[in-house]
Amino acid sequence: RRNGIIKKAREISILCEAQVSVVIFSSSGKMSEYCSPAATLPKILERYQQNSGRKLWDAKHESLSAEIDRIKKENDNMQIELRHLKGEDLNSLYPKELIPIEEGLQIGLA
C-alpha cells in the first residue's frame, strides 16, 4: 500500500505538473517519503505555512534556524578569508583589504 501511495504521488506530480510531497510513518516507525523532483520538503512546508497561515515551527526553532544561517555565513566568510591568506582570489580585493592580509603574513613570518 505504501508503494502504491508513493506511486500515485509521483503520477500526480507528473500528470498535474504539481509539487507533491508525501511522508509516511509505518506502525513500526519506519519512514518513507517522496518529493517532486523540482521541490524539496522544506520548501513545500514553507509554502504550506505561508498559504495556510499556520505556524509549523515555534519561535525556538526559528531562532535556531536563524543561528544556523548566521553560522553558515560566518563559515563562508572564514573560508573566503582562508583562501585569501593562501594567496587565492586576491584579484577581487581592494588595496585597503590587502593591507591586513600582508600584515598577518608578516607577523606569521616573524
C-alpha positions in Angstrom: 0.0 0.0 0.0 2.8 2.4 0.9 4.4 1.9 -2.5 1.0 2.4 -4.2 0.6 5.8 -2.4 4.1 6.9 -3.4 3.4 5.8 -7.0 0.2 7.9 -7.0 2.1 10.9 -5.6 4.7 10.5 -8.5 1.8 10.3 -11.0 0.1 13.4 -9.7 3.4 15.2 -9.7 3.9 14.4 -13.4 0.4 14.5 -14.8 -0.7 17.6 -13.0 2.7 19.4 -13.0 2.3 19.8 -9.3 4.7 19.9 -6.4 3.9 16.9 -4.3 5.4 15.6 -1.1 4.4 12.6 0.9 5.8 11.4 4.2 4.6 8.1 5.6 5.4 6.5 9.0 4.6 2.9 9.4 3.4 1.4 12.7 7.0 0.2 13.3 8.3 3.8 12.9 9.9 3.3 9.5 9.7 6.4 7.4 9.1 6.5 3.6 8.9 9.7 1.6 8.5 11.1 -1.8 9.1 14.6 -3.0 8.6 16.0 -6.6 11.9 16.3 -8.4 11.7 20.1 -8.7 10.9 20.6 -5.0 12.2 19.9 -1.5 10.3 19.1 1.6 11.4 22.2 3.5 10.3 24.5 0.6 6.9 22.7 0.4 6.4 23.0 4.1 7.3 26.7 4.0 4.9 27.3 1.2 2.2 25.4 3.1 2.9 27.6 6.1 2.6 30.8 4.1 -0.6 29.7 2.3 -2.4 28.2 5.3 -1.4 30.8 7.9 -0.4 28.1 10.3 2.9 28.1 12.1 4.7 24.9 11.8 7.8 26.0 13.7 7.8 27.6 17.1 9.9 30.6 18.0 12.7 28.3 19.3 13.0 26.5 16.0 13.0 29.8 14.1 15.8 31.2 16.3 17.8 28.0 15.9 17.3 28.3 12.1 18.5 31.9 12.2 21.5 30.9 14.3 22.4 28.2 11.7 22.1 30.7 8.9 24.4 33.1 10.8 27.0 30.4 11.4 26.9 29.3 7.8 27.5 32.9 6.7 30.3 33.2 9.2 31.8 30.0 7.9 31.6 31.2 4.3 33.4 34.4 5.3 36.1 32.4 7.1 36.5 30.2 4.0 37.0 33.3 1.9 39.5 34.8 4.3 41.4 31.5 4.4 41.6 31.4 0.6 42.9 35.0 0.7 45.6 34.0 3.2 46.6 31.2 0.9 47.0 33.7 -1.9 43.9 32.7 -3.8 41.2 35.1 -5.1 43.2 38.2 -4.4 42.3 39.9 -7.6 38.9 40.8 -6.3 40.3 42.6 -3.3 40.8 46.4 -2.9 44.3 47.6 -1.8 42.9 48.5 1.7 41.7 44.9 2.1 45.2 43.6 1.2 47.0 45.5 4.0 45.7 43.4 6.9 46.5 40.2 4.9 50.0 41.5 4.3 50.4 42.4 8.0 49.2 39.0 9.1 51.7 37.3 6.8 54.5 39.5 8.1 53.6 38.6 11.7 53.5 34.9 10.7 56.9 35.1 9.1 58.3 36.8 12.2 
